[in-house]
Amino acid sequence: MKKRTMETSLADHSPKLIRSIERRLFLRQGLSLGALVLLSGCELTDDQRVQKILTGMSRWNDSAQALLFSPTKLAPEYPESAITKPFPFNAFYSEEEVPDVDGRDYKLELAGLIRDNKPWRLPELYALPQTSQVTRHICVEGWSAIGKWSGVRFSDFLARVGADTTAKYVGFKCADQYYSSIDMPTALHPQTLLAFRYADQILPPEYGFPMKLRVPTKLGFKNPKHIMSMFVTNEYPGGYWEDQGYNWFSGS
Amino acid sequence: MEASERRADWVKVHPLAVRITHWINALAILVMVTSGWRIYNASPIFPFRFPAEITLGGWLAGALQWHFAAMWLLVVNGLVYLSYGIASGHFRRKLLPISPRAVFRDVIEALRGRLAHDDLSTYNAAQRAAYLVIILCAILLVLSGLAVWKPVQLEELAAFFGGYEGARVVHLLAMATLVFVVLLHTVMVIFVPRTLPTMITGRARRAS
């Protein structure tokens, strides 16, 4: 009955007025649809099915990046005048909480698919042939900074210790409970360094004393600092940020 | 008799390929833009942040997951649309010719609220310009985005945008332009609501 009256009363009005009401309704519906999309946007990512798809896409992107990665393509190098000063400190904790590693009794532990897994002391590592690079460090957050790192070419070190370079991953464990891992092709890239120096000085604690892995073909968080041990493996080792959702390959 | 008469009232405006790619693109752009804002917020290059409530992903890692998942949707759908538009002559028929003078005239008319929309099967010059800008912005966003994503593997592309940092700025500005034109486009749909069902069904009532 009520509906009937509405229809009749609507018919009494000019088509122009009806169109204007329709327009207003449409506008309001459009706005509430937009609000719904935004509301669910926060919850959407936490939904398990959605998260499964997103994680699956991230694995797919690992493969896509592995395909795109060229073992010979070099990261751009810059003149020393381009170095960012001061080079930003970055970690999952504040600068006061940087781990205090004693270089005198430090030993780099080797494990996994490595033939000669005797631990390495710092003087032995410093005695290896060293090389330097001035490259851009790109953070997953978006900022970037140029720095100078020196150390032993990681592929040389892997060859020296008899690592199985047909294995899939190299994993790292750090003094600050950080951990990460990289793919073997990136580990063998000529610019991947086991770095002991920053700006020609022994690596200061805030930049990762006694050593950090410098990988200019990957994002900053794939450059672990304060490395205590490393291992070669075929089992996916994950990483501190990687296990929380950052893309594992994260190549540049 | 009556039925055929009724059918004759309707004209086909948007081909199926255009309608499907339009709506997939709308979804892809919505996800890319809102997750992109969240990524931008992690390290803003200008002195402002996007309100967290209108971003997607919850935090940086979530936003990156959305962004790098939806990029495939955007690119694959975009390639289908561009191939169709070029091969079928859709672009040539609908978006060309276009002259700066005609665009200027139609934009002024639109601002005065006097732009005629009687025939939905023909785009006026302001529409042609808007749709071309959206297409060009999307291409620029994909290319600058690739440069930000892979500044080493795609070093030459990144260098074209002035390196990694330059590509970030281009990516943000192209986003801003795209969002501006998409907002205009949405406002125009609100003013001429019958264009919305037409983009779903593909048909429009013949102008009387």
Interface residues (C-beta under 8 A of the other chain):
Chain A: E22 R23 F26 L27 G30 V37 L38 G41 C42 L44 T45 D46 I53 L54 T55 M57 S58 N61 Q65 L68 F69 S70 K73 L74 A75 P76 R136 I138 C139 V140 E141 G142 W143 S144 P216 T217 W241 Q244 G245 Y246 N247 G251 S252
Chain B: L30 T34 I39 Y40 A42 S43 I45 E53 I54 T55 L56 G57 G58 L60 A61 G62 L64 Q65 W66 F68 A69 W72 K150 P151 V152 Q153 E155 G163 Y164 E165 R168 I190 F191 P193 L196
